Amino acid sequence: MGKVPFRWSIVLILLSISLVVAKTHTEAEVIYLPEEHDSLQDHKFQEEVIRNLHQEGHKIVIAMEMFQQPFQKYIDDYLSGRISEEEMLEKTKYRERWGFPPDYYAPIWRFAREKGIRIYAINLPTELIRRIGREGLENVKDSTLPERIYEHAPEEKVRLRSTLKKHPPIDEKRFFDVQSAWDNGMAMKIVRILEEEKGSKVVVLIGRGHAYDLNSGVPRIVGLLRKGTKQAIMER
C-alpha cells in the first residue's frame, strides 16, 4: 500500500502546562487515531497510518480500546502464533464485549502479527464498569484506575451533556462516572505502556469521544499523569 499524506488535527491553544503538542508524527510519543466505531473509512485510515509508520522505520506499538485489559494474554498468544485469530476473538470475548465486526480491525491485527508489532488492550473490563455504575466511581478502587481520578474539564461536561440528551434515559452522575472511569483507566494504561515500551510510539485506536482533542478525554489525562508527554491526534 502506498503512502498517504499525513494530515494532523492538533490543538494549538494549550489549556494545561502539562500538555505538550507534538509538531510532527516523528516527534510524537502518543498518536491518537480517533474513530467512529462503525466507519469503514476510519478503520481503513487507521490501517494506512500504521502501515506508513512502520514503513518509515518507526518503532510502534498499538493500543486498542476494542479489547479489555484482563484479556491481554490472549492477544499476546495470537501475535506470537500460539493461537488462531478465531481463538483470540473467543478468548478475549471480543464479540460480546465490543460487538463491532472483527473485519473492521482484522487487517490491523494481522499486520501487527506479521510484523511483530505489540498490541495492548486498554479498555476496562465490563464488570468494573457495571460496578462503577451501581456504586459510584468514588466508592470503587481498582488497579486499572489511577489513585487520583481526574474529573472532566468544564468544556467536556458541556459536550457530554449534549451527548447525554441523545442517550437512552440514564442518571447524569452515573453517566459521568462511567465516562470518567473509561478516560482515566485508558489514560493510565497508555502511561504504563510508555514506561514499558521505552522508545516506541504508542498508536491509539479509540472512539472519537475519548479523544475529541488534546485538551480533553484520554489525551488530557495522559498529560496530567505523565508530564511532558508529546501527543498528537491524526484524522483523515
N, C-alpha and C positions, 0 to 999 in steps of 0.2 A: 504493500500500500504506500502510495507516495505521500510526501509530507504535505501538511496543510498549514496555512498561516496561523500563527498564534495570535489570538485576539483576547486581550486581557480586560477584565472588568475590575478595576482597582479603585477603592475609595481613597481619595487624596486628603480629605479632611480628617485628621485624627482626633478622636474624642477621648483617647486614653494614652498616657505616656507609655503604657506597657505594649501598645500596638506598634509593630514595625511592618511597613508595607514593602514587599519585595518589588523591585522595579522591573525585573525580568524573571522568566522561568528558571534561568540559570542560578539566580540568587536565592530563590525561594526554598525554604525548608519544608513548607507545607503548601501543597497546591490543591485547592478545592475544585471539584468538578460537579457543581450542583445540578440536580436533575428534577424533572417532573417524572415520577416513577413510571408512568405509562407512555412516556415519549420515546419512541424508537430513535428519533433524531438525536436526543440527548445521549442515549446509550451508544449510538454509533460515534458520536463526537468523543465520548469518554474513551472508547477503544482507540480512536485515531490519536488522541493525545498521548495515551500510554505507549502506543507503538512508536510515536515520534520521540518521546523522551528516551526510550530505550535505544532507538536508532542513533540518537545524538550522543549516546555514551553515558547518560546519567545513571547513577545507581539509585534505583527506586524500590519502594515497597508500596503496596496498595492497601488502603484501609477502607472497609466496606460496611456501610450501615446495614446491608442486606443480611448479614449474619450476626447472631448473638454471641457474646463473648464466651459463654461456657462451652461452646462447641468448637473452639479453636483447634483442638486435637484432630478433628476430622477433616478440617481444611488442610492442615499440615500433612495428614495421611494422603489426601488426594494429590497435593502438589508434589509429594515425594514418590507417587506412583504405587503406594501400598493399597489404595482402594480406588474403585472406579468413580466416575462422575456421578452416576446414579446412586451409588452407595454414599457418597459425600452428601448429596441432596437429602437422602433419607436420614442419615445420622445427624445432620445439622438441623433437621426438621424445617428445612427451608420452605417447603410448600405451605406448611401450617403456620409458620411464624412470619413469613414475608409475603408469600402468596402471588407475587407478580411472576409471569412466565420465566423459567430459567433461561430460555433462549435470549432474553434481553441481555443477560450478563455472561452467558457461556463463552462467547468469543474472548472475553477479558480473562476469565479464569483459565481457559485453555491456553491462551498466550502466556499467562504467568507460569503455568506448569511447564510449557515448552522452553521458556527462557530462564527458569529458575528464579522467578520473582516471588517474594514472600507476599502472602495476602493475610491481613489481620481482620478479625471480626471485631467491630467496635460497638455494636448495638447492645443495649441492656436486655437481660432476659425478661420474657413476658411475665414471669412470676413476680419479679421485683416491681415492674410497672403496675401490676394489679394491686400489689400490697401498698404501694405509694398512693394509688387511687383510693384505697379503702381507709388507710391510716393517716395520710398526710405526710408530705415529704419531711417535715420537721420531726416526725416520730420514727423515721426509718434510717438506719445506718447500714452501710454495705460497703464491701471492699471495692466495688466498681464506681463508687461515688467519692468525690473529694470530701475531706473533713469539713471544709467550708463550702457551702453551696452559694454560688453567685446568682442573685436574682436577675431577672430581665431588666434591661435598661428601659427608661420611660418610653422611648420611641418603639421599642419592641412590644411593650404591653399594648400600645395603641394598635399595632399591626395584628397582634394575636387576638385582641378583642374583635377586630374586624373579621378574622378567620372564624372566631367562635360563633359569630352570627350565622355563618353558613353551616355550622356543625350541628348534628343532632343534639337535642337538649342535654346539657351537662353542666354541673356546678362549676362556676368560674374558677374557684380556688383549686378544685381537683384538676381542671384542665391546665392551669398554670403550673401546678406541682409536677404533673407528668411531663410537660414540655421542658420545664427546668431540669428535671432529672435526666431526660434524654440529652440535653445540651451539655450539662455538666459531666455526665458519665462518658459521653463520646469524646469530649474535650480531654478529660483526664486520660483516657486510653490513648489518644493521639500523643499526648505528652510522654506517656510511658514508652510508646513506640519510638519516639525521637531519642529517648535515652538508650533504648536497646539497640537501635539501628543507627548508630552514630555515622554521619557522613551520607546517609541516604535521604532522598526526598520522599516525603510521605504524600502520596496521591490519594485524596479522599473522595470516595463516591458516596454522596449524601443527598438527601432531599433538600430542595431549594429553601424550604422554610427554616432549616437548621443552619444555613449559610447564606442568608439573604444578602449580607455584605460583611465586610471585615470588622465592623463595629457592633455586630450582633451575633446571637447564636453561638455556635461552636467556635468560630474564629476568635470572637471577643474573649471567651473564657480561656481558650488556649493561651492567648496573650497575657491574661491575668495569672494563669498558673505557671507559665514559663516566660518570664520577662525577656523581651528582645527576640522572640521567635519571628522569623521572616516568613510572612504568609502572603498568598495571592489567591484570587478567585479567577477562574478561567471559564468563560462561557462561549457557546457557539454564536 
